[in-house]
């Protein structure tokens, strides 16, 4: 029995705390964003990375701490775009946006430009949260 309790499979089934999940999500999106900015543009890699991070957050966290994974995706997207707008403003390119727009305008334009990405990522996160709650053995439905 002792070898089963210490097996890698047992460690893999350990859920993260909400705080750990938030830090890892921020780190993962920062790495994806940095890689995407290597070509000077915030584009498809960022969008795909965001959706994957948003969708996996509820799958990694303890079922009793799911709330942050359901509300974090919009905050994570806007904060990341705001940081990119501040540090690499030319990476935010939106058709029709004036060239002399400031930080807040670039943040808003970048957020609107990635609206579909936000809807998909946040939608998948909410579906994962609901699924985790309904399939939790401690849920009242499971008796």
SVG drawing of the C-alpha trace seen along z (x, -y; Angstrom):
<svg xmlns="http://www.w3.org/2000/svg" viewBox="-29 -60 40 62">
<polyline fill="none" stroke="black" stroke-width="0.4" points="0.0,0.0 2.8,-2.4 4.1,-2.3 0.6,-3.2 0.3,-6.3 3.7,-7.6 3.2,-6.8 3.4,-9.5 -0.2,-8.9 -1.2,-9.8 0.8,-13.0 -0.7,-13.8 -4.2,-13.6 -3.4,-16.3 -5.4,-19.5 -3.8,-22.9 -5.0,-25.6 -6.7,-28.7 -3.5,-30.7 -1.3,-28.2 -3.6,-28.0 -3.7,-31.8 0.2,-32.1 0.6,-29.2 -2.0,-30.7 -0.3,-34.1 3.1,-32.4 1.8,-30.3 0.1,-33.2 3.2,-35.4 5.4,-32.7 3.0,-32.3 2.7,-36.1 6.5,-36.6 6.8,-33.9 4.1,-35.4 5.8,-38.8 9.0,-37.5 7.6,-38.5 6.5,-41.9 2.7,-41.2 0.2,-39.9 -1.6,-37.3 -2.8,-33.7 -0.4,-32.1 -1.6,-34.5 -5.2,-33.6 -4.7,-29.9 -2.6,-30.1 -5.2,-32.1 -8.0,-29.7 -5.9,-26.8 -4.9,-28.5 -8.5,-29.6 -9.9,-26.1 -7.4,-24.2 -7.6,-26.4 -10.8,-24.8 -9.4,-21.4 -6.3,-21.9 -7.8,-23.5 -9.5,-21.9 -13.2,-21.6 -13.9,-23.6 -11.8,-26.5 -13.3,-26.9 -14.6,-30.5 -11.3,-32.2 -11.0,-30.0 -14.4,-31.1 -13.8,-34.8 -10.1,-35.1 -10.2,-34.8 -11.4,-38.3 -9.1,-39.8 -6.2,-37.8 -6.9,-38.8 -7.3,-42.5 -4.3,-42.7 -2.1,-40.9 -3.2,-43.2 -2.7,-46.2 0.9,-45.1 1.6,-44.5 0.2,-47.9 2.5,-49.5 5.7,-47.6 5.3,-46.9 2.6,-49.2 3.3,-48.5 2.4,-44.8 -1.3,-45.9 -2.4,-46.5 -6.1,-47.0 -7.6,-48.1 -8.8,-51.7 -6.9,-52.5 -5.1,-55.8 -1.3,-55.5 -1.0,-58.0 -3.5,-56.3 -2.3,-56.0 -1.9,-53.1 -5.6,-53.0 -6.8,-53.2 -4.5,-50.4 -5.7,-48.3 -9.3,-48.9 -8.8,-48.2 -6.7,-45.1 -9.4,-43.8 -12.1,-44.4 -10.0,-42.8 -9.6,-39.7 -13.3,-39.6 -13.9,-36.2 -10.9,-34.8 -12.2,-35.9 -15.7,-34.5 -14.3,-31.1 -11.8,-30.9 -14.2,-32.2 -17.0,-30.0 -14.9,-26.9 -13.8,-27.8 -17.4,-28.1 -18.3,-24.8 -15.4,-23.2 -16.4,-24.7 -20.0,-23.5 -18.8,-20.0 -16.4,-19.8 -19.1,-20.7 -21.7,-18.3 -19.3,-15.4 -17.8,-15.9 -18.5,-12.9 -19.3,-15.2 -22.0,-17.0 -25.5,-16.5 -26.7,-14.9 -24.3,-12.0 -26.0,-11.4"/>
</svg>
